[in-house]
Amino acid sequence: METLNEIKRPSKAEQKQALESYTSLIAALDQLKTDLAEIEIEETGEKIKVPKRALTLLGKILKAMSQGKPISIVPLATEVTTQSAAEILSCSRPHLVKLLEEGKIPYTKIGKHRRLMIEDVLKYKQQMKEEQKQHLIELMNMDEDSAE
């Protein structure tokens, strides 16, 4: 798995091409009548069948690329190391280990090494974002109450 430092932002040319491709793909997806589409690779003339869900995911990738966002695709069942999980959470590895020992994120141990499911790491990250948002709302409410 690539580390977060290895994932590059798309170039301006890639962003422009992604936007054009995204627009065309979304228009084509709207016209699909089945859950399986046949697409043709123009350079080779090869035709391949692709599930509509895969094309919908490709649309999301193209949209994010067109906005200049870096992209990485990882199956949710993927196991990650503590270092990779710490990078995903933007925290230090020792802090992550502390979270694991407190039972905040499930993990398994293989020998001396801890492994986490990326799905659990992303779920924890989302919970932290929601808690931060709630704290900000509470602070704003407190600020409004003290201004009155």
RAMO-V213898 format. One line per field, one symbol per residue. ss: DSSP state (a for helix, b for strand, c for the rest). psi: psi as a letter, one per 30 degrees, with the letter a starting at -180 (. if undefined). burial: I if it has 16 or more other ideal C-beta (glycine too) atoms within 10 Angstrom, else O. A space follows every 10 residues. Layout:
ss: ???
psi: ???
burial: ???
This chain:
ss: cccaaacccc caaaaaaaaa aaaaaaaaaa accccbbbbb ccccccbbbb baaaaaaaaa aaaaaacccc ccccccccbb baaaaaaaac ccaaaaaaaa accccccbbb ccbbbbbaaa aaaaaaaaaa aaaaaaaaaa aaaaaaac
psi: kklfffkkkk leeeeeeeee eeeeeeeeef fkflgkkklk jeefgkklkk keeeeeeeee eeeeefggkl kkkkkfgkkl leeeeeeefh lleeeeeeee ffgfklllkj bfkkkkkeee eeeeeeeeee eeeeeeeeee eeeeeff.
burial: OOOOOOOOOI OOOOIOOIOO IIOOIOOOOO OOOOOOIOOO OOOOOOOOOO OOOOIOOOIO IIIOIIOOOO OOOOOOOOII OIOIIIIIIO OOOOOIOOII OOOOIOIOOO OOOIOIIIOI IOOIIOOOOO OOOOOOOOOO OOOOOOOO
